[in-house]
Amino acid sequence: MRKVVVSASSLPAGRNMSSQIDYLQKVGNYGADMYHLDVMDGNYVKYKTIDFTYLEQLKEKSSLLFDVHLMNVNTAKQIDKYIKFGADIITVHYETFSNEDDLIKVLKKIRKNKIMVGLAIDIDTNVEVVDKFIKYIDVVLILCVKVGKGGQEFNKSALNKIKHVRALSSDILIEADGGINSTTSTQCVRAGADILVSGNYIFNNDMYEAIKQLKGKNG
């Protein structure tokens, strides 16, 4: 069985820096492998969250890998800031690029800076768009809910997307994000996911037990 990685979403901790630090340190102590920085600009999606200024400070407080998920317009203009402040993975959204050549340039730039490259697709996007970019990326992030809001119910159509990407490559990392709990995590892992992004399930329950369940049931 593939090793399962748990990436705790920053979303439930809000925009208060002390809350972010407290949550980050707790999930690190309780067994999370990565911190999933959900970055929303209030334009591509309705809500505005934390940004690169948080990344710089949070990196100083934890040895976890930082998994930056950019849900922004004008992504290309912001990449440098996340490179500078220490992202370990930078994931951009297919839907935020009107030109595929521009997307490829951004993917190449991330890789050139020795950072893992991720490509995310929203729940309504045809998974086959990933096919032509597979050689430029290390991670495919499959949204299991509509992008932009925490606490949504898991959409089972994501499972076929995970299966499609796994059939494309046995080496690519697949990240499942949205509605991940003790039940849906197992479904995602069976479909081929490696990384489970979980926010509310971890934040609103006993964090240690929630992370243990995600890893223990599937790892």
N, C-alpha and C positions, 0 to 999 in steps of 0.2 A: 504493500500500500504506500502511496505517496505521502511524504511528510506534510502535515498540515500546519500552516502558519496562521496565527491570529493577529490581525491588525486592528487595534482599537481606534474607532473613529473619534475624532476631536469634537464632532458636532454637538453632542449633548452637553459639553462643558461650556458652551457659549463663548462670548467674546471677552470675558474677564480673565486677565492674565493669571491671577492667583488661582482661579478655578481651573484653568488649563494646566497649570503646573501641578496642582494637587492631584488632578485626575491622571495626568501623565505619570507621575511618580507611583501612584497606586497601581495602575495597570501594569507598569513595569515590574513592580514588586510581586504582583500576583500572577505573572507568567506570560503576559502578552509578548509577542515577538517584535511588533512594529507599532508605530503610532501613525495613524492615517489622518493626515492633515487635510480636512475638507475645506477647500478655499473657494468661496462663492463671492462674486463681485456685485451682486444685486442687479446685474444686467442680463447675463445669459440665463440666470435663474432669479427668482423673486427675492431671495434672501441674501443678506450680506454677512459674511463670517470673518474669521481671522485671515491674516495674510502673511507675507514674508517677514514682517517685523516680529511676529510671534515665533516663527521658525527659528530665527536667530537666538532668541532668549530660551526657547524650549530645548534647543540642542545643548545648551549649557547645563541643563538639569537632568539629562538622561542619556544613557548609552544605547537606547533603542534605535532601530533603524527608522528613519523618517520617510514616510510614504506620502508624497504630496499629490493630491488629486485636484487639478485645476479645472474649475467650472466657471470659466471666465471668457469674455470676449477679448479681442486683442491679446491673445495668449502669447504670440510671438514677441511682443514688446515687454513681457513680464518675466520671461524665462530666465534672463540673466540674474534677476534678484534671487530666485530660488536656487540657482546654481551657486551663487556667491555665499548664501547663508546655510548651505550644507544639506540640501535634500539628498537622500540616498536613492530614491526613485522619484521621477517626475512623470506624472500621467496627464496627458492632455485629451480633450474630447474631440472626437471626429467631427461632431456637429458644429463646432465653433470655427471650422475652416471652410470657406467657400471654394478654395482652390487646393486641390490635392498636392500640387507641387509645393505650395507653401507649408503644408503639413509635413511633407517629407523633409523639407529644410529644417523645421523645428525638431523633428525626431533625430535627424543627423547631428544637430547642434548639441542636443542633450547627450547623445552617445559620445561625441567628440570630447566632452568634458568628463568622461568616465563615470557617468551617472546612469543608472538603469532607466530604460525608456519604456513608458507605458502608454497604451492607447485605450481610451474608454469609449464605450458605445452605450447610448441610452436604451431604455427598454423597447422603444418603438423603432429603433434603427435595425435594418437588416444586417444580420451578423456577417454576411458575405462581404461587406465592405472591408472587413479586416484582412481578407485574403491577400490583397495586393501590398499590404504594409508589413506583413509578417516578418520579412527579412530585416526590417528596420527597428524592430521592437523586441523587448525582453518580456513584457507583461501585457496581457489583455485584461482590462477591467470590464466585467460584464455587470451592468446595472440591473438589479433584480426588481427595481421600482422605478418610478419616474424620477428623473434627476431633480435635485434641489430641495428636498425636504425629508427630514428624518421621521421615523415612526410609521412608515407606510407598510402595507401588507405585501408580502413576498409574491411576486408574479412568476408562476411556474413556467412561463414561456422562456425564462432565462435558462432553464436546464438544457433545452435543446441547443441554445447558443453556446453554452459551455461545452457540450458534446461536439459541436461543429468545430470549435477552436482546438479541442483536444485531438480531433482527427487530423487537423492540419499539421500539428506538430506535437511530438511527445516531450519536447524540451521547453516549449514556451510556458511561462508561468501564467496561470489563470486565476484572476481575483474575482470573487463574488461579493457584491456590495449592495446592501439594501434588504431589510427584512430578515436578516440572518439571526437565527436562534438555534436552540438545541435540535429542533426538528429539521428546519430548512438547511442547516449547515450540513447535515448528513446527506441530504438530497444533492447538494452542490458537490460535495466531495465524491459521491458515487458517480456523478456526471463527469468529473474530471478536474474540479477546482483544487488549487493548491493553497490559496490565501483566502481567509474568511475575514471580511471587514464587518465589524459589529459595533454598533453604537448604543442604542437604547437598551438592548438586551443585556449588555455589560453594565451600563451606567445605572439602570433602574433595578438591578438585582444585586445579590451578593457578588461583588466583582470577582473574587477569587473563585467561587464556585462556577460562575458563568464562564470564565475563561477556561477553567479546568474541564467543564463539560464540552466546550467547543473543541478543545485539543484532545481530551481523553476519549471522547466518543469517536473521533475521526482520525486521530493520529496514530 
